[in-house]
Amino acid sequence: MEVSVKNFGTISSATVNIGGLTVITGENDTGKSTIGKILFSLVKAVARYEEDLEEVKEDRFTDEAQRLYFELRRHVNFAENSEIRDLFHPRKFYNQMKIDQSKAYEERVDELARLSAEYDIPEGSFRFFLQSLNKIVEIMNEPDDAPSVMDRAVRKSFFSEFKDEIISRGSKSALAASISVTDGASNLIDITWEKEGVHKFSYVDDLGYSDATYVDSPAIIQFHQIAMMAKTLFEKDSSRLTVPLHIKDLANKLSDSKFGISGIQEMLPESDGMPNISSEVDRLLGGVLSYDDDRSDFLLERNGYTISSSNIASGIKALGILDMLVRGGNVKKNTLLVLDEPEVNLHPKWQVDYCEIVCSLVQAGVDIIITTHSPYVVEALKYFSEKFSVGHRFYLAQKVADCESVFSDITDDISVAIDTLAAPLSRLNNDALEDFLG
């Protein structure tokens, strides 16, 4: 699957192939994380599609049912007729229509006829009640407006991750940002954002993933409760605590990992010498990290005692998150996992161990995108991806101007990335040598 991005954020131009292992490296502020967030947003938008279809229909139903309810209340004292109030209550009415539409409709038509006679309801009002009921039935039977609902889901997901900061910040000449996703000869998704606020969206088919997970910091362990209490940021709203979709999604998955009962070994293909990843993580951690409902905290169980999240090293949290996602069934075949600069909290030795675990997951059928500026990670991922014979692509993001970058495919020669990442240390060594020589 190929993703082409133009004038999006700091990315001037990028074409990236997704499938197996995708590694994006380069210096800061070159848009490395943008590709992963784009894919995460698209997968989540598709996943929310059916939920949003139901939500749109329910909202329209409720609007009409409320009109009927409040108009009827003007003619009938609901305080003295609780059964009538319950019968026309919008929420209860909607639930009954979903179960048995004909029965729900007929019951209310019959009741309106009875009330009209008993309370001497004017003919015009009675006619309004019947028209409202018929409109409600029409709403329930309307075919789903898939394109507009999908467009809405995409807008919400992208707003959550990027706010309105999409069109390139560096190029004054950029009038539009665009994303195109293709799978071989098939176009899947095309999106364009224009400076005038115009948003064009074309959806042909989904990306083939059942879910996506984005991990950008082990701090989620420490601030898990805050993330769980916050609402997901889908639109401008400064009146409440909100977090981006990927943070809320990760928080939910980590707390739900307690329900996982199967080990990671079950998802791996049989192969001599293939490590048991859970055992490997446990060995590195010296214990097991898991969520405890009673204490509403993540605990590290080690040598018969427990350590709370506030006293757990960031590197242990980083490895523990990966293990919990797998044990909870959120990282498996046909899912996308995005790991944003995992090396930040890992010792170089653990960076290498982490990369071996990542490549084992790819071998098991998980597509993974990693962004990194660690030469250890780049070297290790290249080594293990070849050792495990998994598909892999490496990309280097480079600045071509302030706030403008391009991506180049360096799969066949990662030395350019290693040299680029190691350049500051080489320069420091050269300066030290010159100072020493005088």
C-alpha positions as a Markdown table, in Angstrom:
| # | Residue | x | y | z |
|---|---|---|---|---|
| 1 | Met | 0.0 | 0.0 | 0.0 |
| 2 | Glu | 1.4 | 3.4 | -1.0 |
| 3 | Val | 0.7 | 6.7 | 0.8 |
| 4 | Ser | 1.5 | 9.9 | -1.1 |
| 5 | Val | 1.5 | 13.2 | 0.9 |
| 6 | Lys | 2.0 | 16.7 | -0.4 |
| 7 | Asn | 2.2 | 20.0 | 1.4 |
| 8 | Phe | 1.0 | 18.5 | 4.7 |
| 9 | Gly | 2.4 | 20.1 | 7.8 |
| 10 | Thr | 6.2 | 20.2 | 7.4 |
| 11 | Ile | 6.1 | 17.6 | 4.6 |
| 12 | Ser | 6.6 | 19.1 | 1.1 |
| 13 | Ser | 6.6 | 15.7 | -0.6 |
| 14 | Ala | 6.6 | 12.1 | 0.6 |
| 15 | Thr | 5.7 | 8.7 | -0.9 |
| 16 | Val | 5.8 | 5.9 | 1.6 |
| 17 | Asn | 5.0 | 2.2 | 1.2 |
| 18 | Ile | 3.2 | 0.7 | 4.2 |
| 19 | Gly | 3.3 | -3.1 | 4.8 |
| 20 | Gly | 5.5 | -5.1 | 7.0 |
| 21 | Leu | 8.0 | -2.8 | 8.7 |
| 22 | Thr | 8.2 | 0.9 | 7.7 |
| 23 | Val | 11.0 | 2.9 | 9.3 |
| 24 | Ile | 11.2 | 6.7 | 9.0 |
| 25 | Thr | 14.2 | 8.5 | 10.3 |
| 26 | Gly | 15.7 | 12.0 | 10.2 |
| 27 | Glu | 16.1 | 15.0 | 12.3 |
| 28 | Asn | 13.4 | 16.7 | 14.3 |
| 29 | Asp | 10.6 | 18.7 | 12.7 |
| 30 | Thr | 10.8 | 16.9 | 9.3 |
| 31 | Gly | 7.3 | 15.3 | 9.5 |
| 32 | Lys | 8.4 | 11.8 | 10.6 |
| 33 | Ser | 5.5 | 11.4 | 12.9 |
| 34 | Thr | 3.0 | 12.8 | 10.4 |
| 35 | Ile | 2.8 | 9.7 | 8.2 |
| 36 | Gly | 1.9 | 7.5 | 11.2 |
| 37 | Lys | -0.7 | 9.9 | 12.4 |
| 38 | Ile | -2.2 | 10.1 | 8.9 |
| 39 | Leu | -2.6 | 6.3 | 8.7 |
| 40 | Phe | -3.9 | 6.1 | 12.3 |
| 41 | Ser | -6.5 | 8.8 | 11.6 |
| 42 | Leu | -7.7 | 7.1 | 8.4 |
| 43 | Val | -8.0 | 3.6 | 10.0 |
| 44 | Lys | -9.9 | 5.1 | 12.9 |
| 45 | Ala | -12.2 | 7.1 | 10.7 |
| 46 | Val | -13.1 | 3.9 | 8.8 |
| 47 | Ala | -13.6 | 2.1 | 12.1 |
| 48 | Arg | -15.9 | 4.8 | 13.4 |
| 49 | Tyr | -17.8 | 4.9 | 10.1 |
| 50 | Glu | -20.7 | 2.5 | 11.1 |
| 51 | Glu | -20.8 | 4.1 | 14.6 |
| 52 | Asp | -21.2 | 7.5 | 13.0 |
| 53 | Leu | -23.9 | 6.2 | 10.6 |
| 54 | Glu | -26.0 | 5.1 | 13.5 |
| 55 | Glu | -25.3 | 8.4 | 15.4 |
| 56 | Val | -26.4 | 10.6 | 12.5 |
| 57 | Lys | -29.6 | 8.6 | 12.1 |
| 58 | Glu | -30.3 | 8.7 | 15.8 |
| 59 | Asp | -29.7 | 12.5 | 16.0 |
| 60 | Arg | -32.2 | 13.1 | 13.2 |
| 61 | Phe | -34.8 | 10.7 | 14.7 |
| 62 | Thr | -34.4 | 12.4 | 18.1 |
| 63 | Asp | -34.9 | 15.9 | 16.7 |
| 64 | Glu | -38.2 | 14.9 | 15.1 |
| 65 | Ala | -39.3 | 12.8 | 18.1 |
| 66 | Gln | -38.7 | 15.7 | 20.4 |
| 67 | Arg | -40.9 | 17.9 | 18.3 |
| 68 | Leu | -43.7 | 15.3 | 18.5 |
| 69 | Tyr | -43.1 | 14.9 | 22.3 |
| 70 | Phe | -43.3 | 18.5 | 23.2 |
| 71 | Glu | -46.3 | 19.3 | 21.0 |
| 72 | Leu | -48.2 | 16.4 | 22.5 |
| 73 | Arg | -47.3 | 17.5 | 26.0 |
| 74 | Arg | -49.1 | 20.8 | 25.3 |
| 75 | His | -52.4 | 18.8 | 25.0 |
| 76 | Val | -51.9 | 16.0 | 27.5 |
| 77 | Asn | -50.7 | 16.3 | 31.1 |
| 78 | Phe | -47.7 | 13.9 | 31.2 |
| 79 | Ala | -47.4 | 14.2 | 34.9 |
| 80 | Glu | -50.8 | 12.4 | 35.2 |
| 81 | Asn | -50.1 | 10.1 | 32.3 |
| 82 | Ser | -46.7 | 8.6 | 32.8 |
| 83 | Glu | -47.4 | 5.7 | 30.4 |
| 84 | Ile | -48.1 | 8.1 | 27.5 |
| 85 | Arg | -45.0 | 10.1 | 28.4 |
| 86 | Asp | -42.9 | 6.9 | 28.3 |
| 87 | Leu | -44.5 | 5.8 | 25.0 |
| 88 | Phe | -43.5 | 9.0 | 23.3 |
| 89 | His | -40.2 | 9.6 | 25.1 |
| 90 | Pro | -37.6 | 10.1 | 22.2 |
| 91 | Arg | -35.0 | 7.6 | 23.5 |
| 92 | Lys | -37.4 | 4.9 | 24.4 |
| 93 | Phe | -39.3 | 5.4 | 21.1 |
| 94 | Tyr | -36.0 | 5.0 | 19.1 |
| 95 | Asn | -35.0 | 1.8 | 20.9 |
| 96 | Gln | -38.4 | 0.3 | 20.3 |
| 97 | Met | -38.3 | 1.3 | 16.6 |
| 98 | Lys | -35.0 | -0.5 | 16.2 |
| 99 | Ile | -36.5 | -3.7 | 17.7 |
| 100 | Asp | -39.9 | -3.8 | 15.9 |
| 101 | Gln | -40.6 | -0.8 | 13.7 |
| 102 | Ser | -44.2 | -1.8 | 12.7 |
| 103 | Lys | -45.3 | -2.5 | 16.2 |
| 104 | Ala | -43.8 | 0.7 | 17.6 |
| 105 | Tyr | -45.4 | 2.8 | 14.9 |
| 106 | Glu | -48.9 | 1.2 | 15.1 |
| 107 | Glu | -48.9 | 1.5 | 18.9 |
| 108 | Arg | -48.4 | 5.2 | 18.7 |
| 109 | Val | -50.9 | 5.8 | 15.9 |
| 110 | Asp | -53.5 | 4.0 | 17.9 |
| 111 | Glu | -52.7 | 5.9 | 21.1 |
| 112 | Leu | -52.8 | 9.3 | 19.2 |
| 113 | Ala | -56.3 | 8.4 | 17.9 |
| 114 | Arg | -57.4 | 7.6 | 21.4 |
| 115 | Leu | -55.9 | 10.8 | 22.8 |
| 116 | Ser | -57.4 | 12.9 | 20.1 |
| 117 | Ala | -60.9 | 11.8 | 21.0 |
| 118 | Glu | -60.4 | 11.9 | 24.8 |
| 119 | Tyr | -58.7 | 15.3 | 25.0 |
| 120 | Asp | -60.4 | 16.9 | 22.0 |
| 121 | Ile | -57.1 | 17.5 | 20.2 |
| 122 | Pro | -57.6 | 19.9 | 17.3 |
| 123 | Glu | -57.5 | 18.3 | 13.8 |
| 124 | Gly | -54.5 | 20.4 | 12.8 |
| 125 | Ser | -52.5 | 19.1 | 15.8 |
| 126 | Phe | -53.6 | 15.5 | 15.2 |
| 127 | Arg | -52.5 | 15.8 | 11.5 |
| 128 | Phe | -49.1 | 17.2 | 12.7 |
| 129 | Phe | -48.7 | 14.2 | 15.0 |
| 130 | Leu | -49.3 | 11.7 | 12.2 |
| 131 | Gln | -47.0 | 13.6 | 9.8 |
| 132 | Ser | -44.3 | 13.6 | 12.4 |
| 133 | Leu | -44.7 | 9.8 | 13.0 |
| 134 | Asn | -44.5 | 9.2 | 9.2 |
| 135 | Lys | -41.4 | 11.4 | 9.0 |
| 136 | Ile | -39.8 | 9.3 | 11.7 |
| 137 | Val | -40.5 | 6.1 | 9.8 |
| 138 | Glu | -39.0 | 7.7 | 6.7 |
| 139 | Ile | -35.8 | 8.6 | 8.7 |
| 140 | Met | -35.5 | 5.0 | 9.9 |
| 141 | Asn | -35.9 | 3.6 | 6.4 |
| 142 | Glu | -33.6 | 6.0 | 4.6 |
| 143 | Pro | -30.6 | 4.4 | 3.0 |
| 144 | Asp | -27.4 | 5.3 | 4.9 |
| 145 | Asp | -25.6 | 8.4 | 3.5 |
| 146 | Ala | -22.2 | 6.6 | 3.5 |
| 147 | Pro | -20.1 | 9.2 | 1.7 |
| 148 | Ser | -21.1 | 12.2 | 3.9 |
| 149 | Val | -20.8 | 10.1 | 7.1 |
| 150 | Met | -17.3 | 8.8 | 6.1 |
| 151 | Asp | -16.3 | 12.4 | 5.3 |
| 152 | Arg | -17.5 | 13.5 | 8.7 |
| 153 | Ala | -15.5 | 10.7 | 10.4 |
| 154 | Val | -12.3 | 11.7 | 8.5 |
| 155 | Arg | -12.8 | 15.3 | 9.5 |
| 156 | Lys | -13.2 | 14.4 | 13.1 |
| 157 | Ser | -10.2 | 12.1 | 13.2 |
| 158 | Phe | -7.9 | 14.5 | 11.4 |
| 159 | Phe | -9.0 | 17.4 | 13.6 |
| 160 | Ser | -8.2 | 15.4 | 16.7 |
| 161 | Glu | -4.6 | 14.7 | 15.5 |
| 162 | Phe | -3.8 | 17.9 | 13.6 |
| 163 | Lys | -6.3 | 20.5 | 14.6 |
| 164 | Asp | -6.6 | 22.8 | 11.6 |
| 165 | Glu | -2.8 | 22.9 | 11.0 |
| 166 | Ile | -2.7 | 20.8 | 7.9 |
| 167 | Ile | -1.6 | 22.8 | 4.9 |
| 168 | Ser | 2.2 | 23.3 | 4.7 |
| 169 | Arg | 3.5 | 25.9 | 7.2 |
| 170 | Gly | 6.7 | 26.4 | 5.2 |
| 171 | Ser | 5.6 | 27.0 | 1.7 |
| 172 | Lys | 3.8 | 30.2 | 1.1 |
| 173 | Ser | 2.9 | 29.1 | -2.4 |
| 174 | Ala | 1.2 | 25.9 | -1.2 |
| 175 | Leu | -2.5 | 26.4 | -1.8 |
| 176 | Ala | -3.6 | 22.9 | -0.9 |
| 177 | Ala | -2.5 | 19.8 | 1.0 |
| 178 | Ser | -3.3 | 16.3 | -0.3 |
| 179 | Ile | -3.2 | 12.6 | 0.7 |
| 180 | Ser | -3.5 | 9.7 | -1.7 |
| 181 | Val | -3.6 | 6.1 | -0.7 |
| 182 | Thr | -3.4 | 3.3 | -3.3 |
| 183 | Asp | -3.0 | -0.4 | -3.2 |
| 184 | Gly | -1.4 | -1.5 | -6.4 |
| 185 | Ala | -3.7 | -0.5 | -9.3 |
| 186 | Ser | -6.5 | 0.5 | -6.9 |
| 187 | Asn | -7.1 | 3.9 | -5.5 |
| 188 | Leu | -8.4 | 3.7 | -2.0 |
| 189 | Ile | -8.6 | 7.2 | -0.6 |
| 190 | Asp | -8.0 | 10.8 | -1.9 |
| 191 | Ile | -8.2 | 13.8 | 0.3 |
| 192 | Thr | -7.5 | 17.5 | -0.4 |
| 193 | Trp | -7.5 | 20.5 | 1.9 |
| 194 | Glu | -7.5 | 23.9 | 0.4 |
| 195 | Lys | -6.6 | 27.2 | 2.0 |
| 196 | Glu | -10.1 | 28.6 | 1.4 |
| 197 | Gly | -11.3 | 25.9 | 3.8 |
| 198 | Val | -12.6 | 23.6 | 1.1 |
| 199 | His | -12.2 | 19.9 | 1.9 |
| 200 | Lys | -12.5 | 17.3 | -0.8 |
| 201 | Phe | -12.8 | 13.7 | 0.1 |
| 202 | Ser | -13.0 | 10.5 | -2.1 |
| 203 | Tyr | -13.4 | 7.1 | -0.4 |
| 204 | Val | -13.4 | 3.9 | -2.5 |
| 205 | Asp | -12.3 | 1.3 | 0.0 |
| 206 | Asp | -10.8 | 0.9 | 3.4 |
| 207 | Leu | -7.1 | 0.2 | 4.1 |
| 208 | Gly | -7.6 | -3.4 | 5.2 |
| 209 | Tyr | -6.8 | -2.9 | 8.9 |
| 210 | Ser | -9.1 | -4.0 | 11.7 |
| 211 | Asp | -7.5 | -1.4 | 14.0 |
| 212 | Ala | -4.6 | 0.9 | 14.5 |
| 213 | Thr | -2.7 | 1.9 | 17.7 |
| 214 | Tyr | -0.4 | 4.9 | 18.0 |
| 215 | Val | 2.2 | 5.0 | 20.8 |
| 216 | Asp | 4.3 | 8.1 | 21.3 |
| 217 | Ser | 5.2 | 8.2 | 25.0 |
| 218 | Pro | 5.3 | 5.9 | 28.0 |
| 219 | Ala | 4.1 | 8.9 | 30.0 |
| 220 | Ile | 0.6 | 7.6 | 29.3 |
| 221 | Ile | 1.2 | 5.1 | 32.1 |
| 222 | Gln | 1.8 | 7.9 | 34.6 |
| 223 | Phe | -1.1 | 10.1 | 33.4 |
| 224 | His | -3.5 | 7.3 | 32.5 |
| 225 | Gln | -6.3 | 8.4 | 34.8 |
| 226 | Ile | -6.3 | 11.9 | 33.4 |
| 227 | Ala | -6.5 | 10.5 | 29.8 |
| 228 | Met | -9.4 | 8.3 | 30.8 |
| 229 | Met | -11.3 | 11.2 | 32.4 |
| 230 | Ala | -10.8 | 13.4 | 29.4 |
| 231 | Lys | -13.0 | 13.6 | 26.3 |
| 232 | Thr | -11.7 | 12.9 | 22.9 |
| 233 | Leu | -10.8 | 16.0 | 20.9 |
| 234 | Phe | -13.0 | 15.8 | 17.8 |
| 235 | Glu | -13.9 | 19.5 | 17.5 |
| 236 | Lys | -13.0 | 22.9 | 18.9 |
| 237 | Asp | -14.1 | 23.0 | 22.6 |
| 238 | Ser | -12.2 | 24.8 | 25.2 |
| 239 | Ser | -14.8 | 24.2 | 27.9 |
| 240 | Arg | -13.6 | 20.7 | 28.8 |
| 241 | Leu | -10.5 | 18.6 | 29.2 |
| 242 | Thr | -9.7 | 16.9 | 25.9 |
| 243 | Val | -7.0 | 14.8 | 24.5 |
| 244 | Pro | -6.2 | 13.6 | 20.9 |
| 245 | Leu | -7.8 | 10.4 | 19.7 |
| 246 | His | -4.6 | 8.4 | 19.8 |
| 247 | Ile | -4.0 | 9.1 | 23.5 |
| 248 | Lys | -7.6 | 8.2 | 24.5 |
| 249 | Asp | -7.4 | 5.1 | 22.3 |
| 250 | Leu | -4.2 | 4.0 | 23.9 |
| 251 | Ala | -5.4 | 4.7 | 27.4 |
| 252 | Asn | -8.5 | 2.5 | 26.8 |
| 253 | Lys | -6.5 | -0.3 | 25.4 |
| 254 | Leu | -3.9 | -0.4 | 28.2 |
| 255 | Ser | -6.6 | -0.5 | 30.9 |
| 256 | Asp | -8.5 | -3.2 | 28.9 |
| 257 | Ser | -5.3 | -5.3 | 28.6 |
| 258 | Lys | -6.3 | -6.9 | 32.0 |
| 259 | Phe | -8.8 | -8.9 | 30.0 |
| 260 | Gly | -6.1 | -10.5 | 27.8 |
| 261 | Ile | -5.6 | -14.2 | 28.6 |
| 262 | Ser | -3.6 | -15.4 | 25.7 |
| 263 | Gly | 0.2 | -15.1 | 25.4 |
| 264 | Ile | 1.9 | -13.5 | 22.5 |
| 265 | Gln | 3.4 | -16.9 | 21.5 |
| 266 | Glu | 0.1 | -18.0 | 20.2 |
| 267 | Met | 0.1 | -15.4 | 17.5 |
| 268 | Leu | 3.6 | -16.2 | 16.2 |
| 269 | Pro | 4.3 | -18.7 | 13.4 |
| 270 | Glu | 6.0 | -21.9 | 14.4 |
| 271 | Ser | 9.7 | -21.5 | 13.8 |
| 272 | Asp | 12.8 | -23.0 | 15.4 |
| 273 | Gly | 14.6 | -20.4 | 17.4 |
| 274 | Met | 11.7 | -17.9 | 17.4 |
| 275 | Pro | 11.8 | -16.2 | 20.8 |
| 276 | Asn | 8.7 | -16.2 | 23.1 |
| 277 | Ile | 8.2 | -12.5 | 23.2 |
| 278 | Ser | 6.3 | -12.3 | 26.4 |
| 279 | Ser | 9.1 | -14.3 | 28.1 |
| 280 | Glu | 11.7 | -12.0 | 26.6 |
| 281 | Val | 9.9 | -8.9 | 27.8 |
| 282 | Asp | 9.4 | -10.4 | 31.2 |
| 283 | Arg | 13.2 | -11.1 | 31.3 |
| 284 | Leu | 14.1 | -7.6 | 30.3 |
| 285 | Leu | 11.7 | -6.1 | 32.8 |
| 286 | Gly | 12.5 | -8.5 | 35.6 |
| 287 | Gly | 8.8 | -8.9 | 36.1 |
| 288 | Val | 5.4 | -8.2 | 34.5 |
| 289 | Leu | 3.7 | -4.8 | 34.0 |
| 290 | Ser | -0.1 | -4.9 | 34.2 |
| 291 | Tyr | -3.1 | -2.7 | 35.1 |
| 292 | Asp | -4.7 | -3.2 | 38.5 |
| 293 | Asp | -8.4 | -2.2 | 38.7 |
| 294 | Asp | -8.5 | -2.0 | 42.5 |
| 295 | Arg | -5.6 | 0.5 | 42.7 |
| 296 | Ser | -6.4 | 2.2 | 39.3 |
| 297 | Asp | -2.7 | 2.0 | 38.5 |
| 298 | Phe | -0.2 | 0.1 | 36.5 |
| 299 | Leu | 1.9 | -2.2 | 38.7 |
| 300 | Leu | 5.2 | -4.0 | 38.0 |
| 301 | Glu | 5.2 | -7.4 | 39.7 |
| 302 | Arg | 8.7 | -8.4 | 40.4 |
| 303 | Asn | 10.2 | -11.0 | 42.8 |
| 304 | Gly | 7.0 | -11.3 | 44.8 |
| 305 | Tyr | 6.4 | -7.6 | 45.3 |
| 306 | Thr | 4.7 | -4.8 | 43.3 |
| 307 | Ile | 5.9 | -1.4 | 42.2 |
| 308 | Ser | 3.5 | 1.4 | 41.4 |
| 309 | Ser | 3.7 | 3.4 | 38.1 |
| 310 | Ser | 5.2 | 6.4 | 39.8 |
| 311 | Asn | 8.3 | 4.4 | 40.7 |
| 312 | Ile | 8.7 | 2.5 | 37.4 |
| 313 | Ala | 11.5 | 3.6 | 35.0 |
| 314 | Ser | 10.4 | 5.0 | 31.7 |
| 315 | Gly | 12.2 | 2.3 | 29.7 |
| 316 | Ile | 10.3 | -0.4 | 31.6 |
| 317 | Lys | 7.0 | 1.4 | 30.8 |
| 318 | Ala | 7.9 | 1.6 | 27.1 |
| 319 | Leu | 8.5 | -2.2 | 26.9 |
| 320 | Gly | 5.5 | -2.9 | 29.2 |
| 321 | Ile | 3.2 | -0.9 | 26.9 |
| 322 | Leu | 4.2 | -3.1 | 23.9 |
| 323 | Asp | 3.6 | -6.3 | 26.0 |
| 324 | Met | 0.2 | -5.1 | 27.3 |
| 325 | Leu | -1.0 | -4.2 | 23.8 |
| 326 | Val | -0.2 | -7.7 | 22.6 |
| 327 | Arg | -1.6 | -9.5 | 25.6 |
| 328 | Gly | -4.8 | -7.4 | 25.3 |
| 329 | Gly | -5.3 | -8.5 | 21.7 |
| 330 | Asn | -4.8 | -5.0 | 20.3 |
| 331 | Val | -1.7 | -5.9 | 18.3 |
| 332 | Lys | -2.3 | -8.8 | 16.1 |
| 333 | Lys | -2.6 | -9.8 | 12.4 |
| 334 | Asn | -4.1 | -7.2 | 10.2 |
| 335 | Thr | -3.6 | -4.4 | 12.6 |
| 336 | Leu | -1.3 | -1.3 | 12.3 |
| 337 | Leu | 1.0 | -0.3 | 15.1 |
| 338 | Val | 2.7 | 3.1 | 15.1 |
| 339 | Leu | 5.7 | 3.6 | 17.4 |
| 340 | Asp | 6.9 | 7.2 | 17.6 |
| 341 | Glu | 10.6 | 7.5 | 18.7 |
| 342 | Pro | 10.5 | 4.5 | 21.1 |
| 343 | Glu | 14.3 | 5.0 | 21.7 |
| 344 | Val | 13.7 | 8.2 | 23.8 |
| 345 | Asn | 13.4 | 6.2 | 27.0 |
| 346 | Leu | 15.5 | 3.2 | 26.2 |
| 347 | His | 19.2 | 2.4 | 26.9 |
| 348 | Pro | 21.0 | 1.5 | 23.7 |
| 349 | Lys | 21.0 | -2.2 | 24.7 |
| 350 | Trp | 17.3 | -2.2 | 25.2 |
| 351 | Gln | 16.8 | -0.3 | 21.9 |
| 352 | Val | 18.3 | -3.3 | 20.2 |
| 353 | Asp | 16.2 | -5.8 | 22.2 |
| 354 | Tyr | 13.1 | -3.6 | 21.4 |
| 355 | Cys | 13.9 | -3.8 | 17.7 |
| 356 | Glu | 14.1 | -7.6 | 17.8 |
| 357 | Ile | 10.6 | -7.7 | 19.5 |
| 358 | Val | 9.2 | -5.3 | 16.8 |
| 359 | Cys | 10.5 | -7.5 | 14.0 |
| 360 | Ser | 9.1 | -10.6 | 15.6 |
| 361 | Leu | 5.7 | -8.8 | 15.6 |
| 362 | Val | 6.0 | -8.0 | 12.0 |
| 363 | Gln | 6.8 | -11.6 | 11.2 |
| 364 | Ala | 3.6 | -12.5 | 13.0 |
| 365 | Gly | 1.5 | -10.3 | 10.6 |
| 366 | Val | 1.5 | -6.9 | 12.3 |
| 367 | Asp | 2.3 | -3.9 | 10.1 |
| 368 | Ile | 4.5 | -1.5 | 12.0 |
| 369 | Ile | 5.6 | 2.1 | 11.4 |
| 370 | Ile | 8.5 | 3.3 | 13.5 |
| 371 | Thr | 9.9 | 6.8 | 13.5 |
| 372 | Thr | 13.3 | 7.3 | 15.0 |
| 373 | His | 16.4 | 9.4 | 15.2 |
| 374 | Ser | 18.6 | 6.7 | 16.8 |
| 375 | Pro | 21.3 | 5.1 | 14.7 |
| 376 | Tyr | 21.1 | 2.0 | 17.0 |
| 377 | Val | 17.4 | 1.6 | 16.1 |
| 378 | Val | 18.0 | 2.0 | 12.4 |
| 379 | Glu | 20.8 | -0.5 | 12.4 |
| 380 | Ala | 19.0 | -3.0 | 14.6 |
| 381 | Leu | 15.8 | -2.9 | 12.6 |
| 382 | Lys | 17.7 | -3.4 | 9.4 |
| 383 | Tyr | 19.5 | -6.4 | 10.9 |
| 384 | Phe | 16.5 | -8.1 | 12.4 |
| 385 | Ser | 14.1 | -7.4 | 9.5 |
| 386 | Glu | 16.6 | -9.2 | 7.2 |
| 387 | Lys | 17.3 | -12.0 | 9.8 |
| 388 | Phe | 13.5 | -12.7 | 10.2 |
| 389 | Ser | 12.9 | -12.2 | 6.4 |
| 390 | Val | 10.1 | -9.6 | 6.9 |
| 391 | Gly | 9.2 | -7.0 | 4.3 |
| 392 | His | 10.8 | -3.6 | 5.2 |
| 393 | Arg | 11.2 | -0.1 | 3.9 |
| 394 | Phe | 13.5 | 2.6 | 5.2 |
| 395 | Tyr | 12.9 | 6.4 | 4.6 |
| 396 | Leu | 15.0 | 9.4 | 5.4 |
| 397 | Ala | 13.2 | 12.7 | 6.0 |
| 398 | Gln | 15.3 | 15.7 | 5.2 |
| 399 | Lys | 14.7 | 19.5 | 5.3 |
| 400 | Val | 14.9 | 21.3 | 2.0 |
| 401 | Ala | 13.9 | 24.7 | 3.6 |
| 402 | Asp | 12.5 | 26.0 | 6.8 |
| 403 | Cys | 9.4 | 23.9 | 7.7 |
| 404 | Glu | 9.7 | 21.9 | 4.5 |
| 405 | Ser | 11.0 | 18.4 | 4.1 |
| 406 | Val | 11.0 | 15.6 | 1.6 |
| 407 | Phe | 11.2 | 11.8 | 2.1 |
| 408 | Ser | 13.6 | 9.5 | 0.2 |
| 409 | Asp | 13.7 | 5.7 | 0.1 |
| 410 | Ile | 17.0 | 4.5 | 1.6 |
| 411 | Thr | 16.1 | 0.8 | 2.0 |
| 412 | Asp | 19.0 | -0.4 | -0.2 |
| 413 | Asp | 21.5 | 1.8 | 1.7 |
| 414 | Ile | 20.8 | 3.0 | 5.2 |
| 415 | Ser | 24.3 | 4.3 | 5.6 |
| 416 | Val | 23.2 | 7.8 | 4.6 |
| 417 | Ala | 20.8 | 7.8 | 7.6 |
| 418 | Ile | 23.5 | 6.5 | 9.9 |
| 419 | Asp | 25.9 | 9.1 | 8.8 |
| 420 | Thr | 23.3 | 11.8 | 9.1 |
| 421 | Leu | 22.3 | 10.8 | 12.6 |
| 422 | Ala | 25.9 | 10.3 | 13.7 |
| 423 | Ala | 27.1 | 13.6 | 12.2 |
| 424 | Pro | 26.8 | 15.7 | 15.5 |
| 425 | Leu | 28.9 | 13.2 | 17.4 |
| 426 | Ser | 31.5 | 13.1 | 14.7 |
| 427 | Arg | 31.6 | 16.9 | 14.6 |
| 428 | Leu | 32.0 | 16.9 | 18.4 |
| 429 | Asn | 34.9 | 14.4 | 18.2 |
| 430 | Asn | 36.6 | 16.4 | 15.5 |
| 431 | Asp | 36.2 | 19.6 | 17.6 |
| 432 | Ala | 37.7 | 17.8 | 20.6 |
| 433 | Leu | 40.6 | 16.5 | 18.6 |
| 434 | Glu | 41.3 | 20.0 | 17.2 |
| 435 | Asp | 41.2 | 21.4 | 20.7 |
| 436 | Phe | 43.6 | 18.7 | 21.9 |
| 437 | Leu | 46.0 | 19.3 | 19.0 |
| 438 | Gly | 45.8 | 23.0 | 19.6 |
